[in-house]
Amino acid sequence: MKKVLVLEDETSIRSFVVINLRRSGYEPIEAATGEEALSKVKQNPDIKVALLDIMLPDIDGFEVCRQIRAVHPKMGIIMLTARTQEMDKVTGLMTGADDYVTKPFSPAELTARIDALCRRMGDEEESTVSYDIVSGPFHLNTRNRTLEKNGERVRLTQVEYSIMKMFMDNPNRALSREDILNTVWGRDYFGELKIVDVNIRRLRLKIEDDPTNPTYITTVWGYGYKWGL
């Protein structure tokens, strides 16, 4: 059974999520505070997906996300929030989350997001075709799922790696936001297109010499993005 961390300080909501995860075949690991969640992650390094509430009694979900992501770049992370402000969604993604779900949510919606994230990570892990892509100072190794720039490792999340692979497989080709969303998140993903833009922004911070004036991932206005040197 795949383990899913459920960080939620409201007992009723946490119990509701846990019951539905068990019904869907997952093994929930419960936490009511940020510190407890970080402790549970240390005790269960095989957690597949973390569901993180933002408003917590100690440290907030954004900080929990940062700390988990620093140690577990490949763990799936979904932020849970009762807020609808755009900045909360962007902040969650910029701190390393793969997705977000706004409360109130249905069990079917949450399970579908977790299923899609696990399926994507499983498909990537099971891939048997491996090859290297070299583009300028970048070297992408698809067997080890690693990226190097000028010989130095760039730490990527699963989503960031998938975006980089898509770009480097299609040099100098304009890719629409819809193309990126369907390839990286899957055609069964029903989230918003802005998740693509935020992840591109996060990726630029890691690979560009000057993220405010990107030269590798350039914007095709009104359409999407292009990889070129």
N, C-alpha and C positions, 0 to 999 in steps of 0.2 A: 504493500500500500504506500502511495506517495504521501509524504508528510507535508502538512500545510500549517505554518505558524499563524495563529489568529491573535493579533494584538488589539484588544478592545477593552476599555475600562468599564463600559456599561455592561453589567452582568447579563441583562436580558438580551441585548443585541449579540453578545459573544455566544451565549447559549443557543440562540437562534441560528447563528452561522455554523456553529459546531455541529448541531443536529443535522443540518442540511449537507454539510461536508461528509459526515459519516454515511448518510444515505446515498451519497454519490460515490462512495468507495474510497474516500480520502481518510488519512489519519491526522486529525487536528491536534496541534500542540498549542495549549492556551497560555495567554499572558495578559495581565491586567495593567502592567506598567511598562515603560520603556526599558528600565533596568532589568526587569524580569524577562522581557523579550530577548534582550541581548544575552542573558544568561542561558535561556533555552536554546538559542542558536549555537552557543558554545557546546552545550550538551548534546545537540542534535545537528551536527554539521551536514547531514544528508537531507535537511529540509529542502523541499523542491521549490515551494512558493511561500512568500511571506505576505500576509494581509496586514497592513499597518494603518491603524487609526491615527489621525493627526492630533486631535486634542486629547492630551494625556495628563495625569496628575503630576508627573515628574518632568522628564524630558519629552519634547514633542516628537511626533512621528517622523518629521523631516530629519531630525538628528539621528533617530534610530535607523532610518534608511541610509544615511551617510555612513554610519558605522558598520552596518551590515555590508554595504556595497564595497567598502574599503577592504574587507576580508573575503567576501564571497561575490566576485564579479559575475558569476554565472547563475546565481540564485534569482528566480523570478520574484519581482516585488510589485504588489498592487496596493495603492494607497486608498484608504477608506476615509471619506470626509463628509460631514453634514453641510459643509459650506459649498456655495456655488460660485464664489468669486474666481475669476479667471486666474488671479495671481496664485491661489492655492494649488490649482492644477499645474501651472507652469513650475512652481517651486518644487512640487513633488517629483515631477519629471526631471528637473535640473539636478536634483539631489541623487538621482539614480534609479527612480522607479520606472518600471516598464509600462504601467497602465494605472488608471485610477477609476474608482467607482463612487458615485455620489449617493449618499443616503437621502431618502430611503431607496433601497434597491430590492429587487425580487430575488429569491433564491436561484431561480433559473438564470437570471442575468449574471449573478456572481459566479455561479458554477460554470457557465459558458465561458466567462473570461478566464477562469482558472484552467479549464479544459484546454482552451486555445493556447494558453501560455505553455502548459505542460506538453501539449502536442508539438508545438513548434520546437521546444527544447529537445524533445525526444527525437523528432525527425532529424535535427541537426546532429545529435549524438550518434544516430544510427547510420549516417551517411558513410558510404564505403569509398566514394570517389574522392581522391585527394590530389591536390596540385598546388604549385606555388604561383603567385602573381607578383611580379615586380613592376612598379610604376614609379619612376623618379627615385626619391629617397625611401619609398615604402616597399616593404616585403610582407606579403600576406601568405601565411602557411595554413592551408585549409585542413591539413591533417591534425595539427595541434591547435587550430583555431586561434592563431596568434598574429599580431601585427607588430612590425618593427619599423621605426623611422630612423634612418641613419644608424642602423644597428642597435638601437635602443628600443626595448619593449614598450609598447603603448597599451596600458590596461583598458580593456574594453568590456562592456557588458555584452550579453547575448544579442541584444537588439543592435547595439553599435557595431558589433562584428558583422551581423547580417546586412546592415546598411553598407558598410565598407566593402563587403564582398560583392554586393549588387553593383556598387559604383565601379569597382575595379574590374568586374566582368564586362562592364559596358563603358569603356573609356570614350570621352568626348560625345556621348549620347545623352540628349536631354531626357531625363526621367520625370514623369509627372508625379505629383504627390500621391495620386491614386495608385499608380504603378508601384511606388515604394510601399504604400500602406498594404496593398494586396499581397506583395511578395514577402514582406517582413512580418506583418501581423496576421496575414491570412485573409482569404476572401470572406470568412465567416466572422470577421471582426467588425463590430458595429459602433466603434468609437468615433471620435472626431478627427478630422484631417490635421488639426493643429498638433497632434501627437507627433506627426512627422517633422514639423517645423522645429519643435522643441528639441527633439532628438538630434536633428541636424545641428542646432545651435550647440548642444552639449558635445557633439562629436568634433565640431570646429575648435572648441576650446582645447581639445586634446591633441589635434593633429596640425592645426594651422600655425604658422610662424606669427601671424597677426590675425587673431580671430575676428577683429573688427574690419579687416580688409582681406577676406579669404581668397586664396589663389588656387586651392585644390578642389574644394567643393564650392562651386559658384552657383548663384541663383539665376534661374531662367524666369524672369518676372512674369507673373500671371500663369505659370505652368508648373515649375518644379525646380529641379537641381541637375547639375552636370558635374562629372568628374573629369578633370583635365589638368595638364601641367603647362 
